Amino acid sequence: MQKPFEGVENLEAAYDLETPEDNIKLYAAWAETYDTGYRASMDYILHRQVGETYHALGGGPKVLDIGAGTGALAEVMVPLGPYDMDATDISQQMLDVAAQKGLYHRVFWSDVTDAMPVDDATYDGVVSSGTFTLGHVGPEAIGELLRVTKTGGHIVISVNEHHWDALHFERALDAVADHYNTYETRAVAIYGDSAVHKHKDDLARALIIKK
Ligand SMILES: C[S@@+](CC[C@H](N)C(=O)[O-])C[C@H]1O[C@@H](n2cnc3c(N)ncnc32)[C@H](O)[C@@H]1O
């Protein structure tokens, strides 16, 4: 049975994480209730914002979902496809939920702040929702996203608005400017119109990088 405010409590605990090990521990406990107790009960829509943005850009079919969690992005993108999606995450328990949905081709564990077990220029596109946020992954991972993306490919990731400023994403993007063609950001809502909780107006950016 869902406890009231469980989604908000877990979200705030997630924002306070500090290390990859903290993430592994929290998401191991959250995986089973993430879809119902967080996504559905808080009207989380960030995965839709990212998936629909990638699709509207005409991104290619072979796509890697970073911090895929329980597979929210594949739920949006696979019906829009054809997309051939792989999933990676630092939480094996979250990946196990995603794998059960049968939407991803390859599902593999990795810490994106380290090195992913993926060859250079493997993917037409890289997508990510909810992972570049407070307590999770910062701009240090952008180089790894660029490495696995083909030239001409698209990267579309959400970045929490406070996280964007606090971790100086703009500066980090400027530092690797030789490795991509252009980038832009668009303001997007994290939660939908039926959200009633205290984070309902939180914002993110959709960061779009063309390699
Ligand atoms: C808020 S959830 C988002 C999940 C999914 N993308 C969604 O939109 O519902 C954040 C995810 O990032 C993953 N994560 C955190 N740190 C990570 C890292 N260093 N490498 C890969 N995944 C990470 C967590 O395990 C978790 O599944």
PDBQT file of the ligand as one rigid body, heavy atoms in Angstrom, charges set to zero:
ROOT
HETATM    1  C1  LIG A 301      15.224   9.909 -10.949  1.00  0.00    +0.000 C 
HETATM    2  S1  LIG A 301      15.782   8.379 -11.625  1.00  0.00    +0.000 S 
HETATM    3  C2  LIG A 301      15.290   8.585 -13.337  1.00  0.00    +0.000 C 
HETATM    4  C3  LIG A 301      14.975   7.264 -13.978  1.00  0.00    +0.000 C 
HETATM    5  C4  LIG A 301      14.324   7.372 -15.363  1.00  0.00    +0.000 C 
HETATM    6  N1  LIG A 301      15.232   7.882 -16.346  1.00  0.00    +0.000 N 
HETATM    7  C5  LIG A 301      13.075   8.198 -15.308  1.00  0.00    +0.000 C 
HETATM    8  O1  LIG A 301      12.990   9.236 -15.999  1.00  0.00    +0.000 OA
HETATM    9  O2  LIG A 301      12.139   7.795 -14.586  1.00  0.00    +0.000 OA
HETATM   10  C6  LIG A 301      17.561   8.604 -11.730  1.00  0.00    +0.000 C 
HETATM   11  C7  LIG A 301      18.308   7.356 -12.165  1.00  0.00    +0.000 C 
HETATM   12  O3  LIG A 301      19.688   7.674 -12.331  1.00  0.00    +0.000 OA
HETATM   13  C8  LIG A 301      20.451   6.559 -11.916  1.00  0.00    +0.000 C 
HETATM   14  N2  LIG A 301      21.829   6.985 -11.636  1.00  0.00    +0.000 N 
HETATM   15  C9  LIG A 301      22.268   7.739 -10.606  1.00  0.00    +0.000 A 
HETATM   16  N3  LIG A 301      23.594   7.906 -10.680  1.00  0.00    +0.000 NA
HETATM   17  C10 LIG A 301      24.015   7.239 -11.780  1.00  0.00    +0.000 A 
HETATM   18  C11 LIG A 301      25.295   7.038 -12.386  1.00  0.00    +0.000 A 
HETATM   19  N4  LIG A 301      26.410   7.564 -11.846  1.00  0.00    +0.000 N 
HETATM   20  N5  LIG A 301      25.371   6.298 -13.508  1.00  0.00    +0.000 NA
HETATM   21  C12 LIG A 301      24.241   5.762 -14.061  1.00  0.00    +0.000 A 
HETATM   22  N6  LIG A 301      22.994   5.912 -13.526  1.00  0.00    +0.000 NA
HETATM   23  C13 LIG A 301      22.890   6.655 -12.404  1.00  0.00    +0.000 A 
HETATM   24  C14 LIG A 301      19.692   6.049 -10.702  1.00  0.00    +0.000 C 
HETATM   25  O4  LIG A 301      20.057   4.739 -10.352  1.00  0.00    +0.000 OA
HETATM   26  C15 LIG A 301      18.240   6.197 -11.165  1.00  0.00    +0.000 C 
HETATM   27  O5  LIG A 301      17.761   5.036 -11.785  1.00  0.00    +0.000 OA
ENDROOT
TORSDOF 0
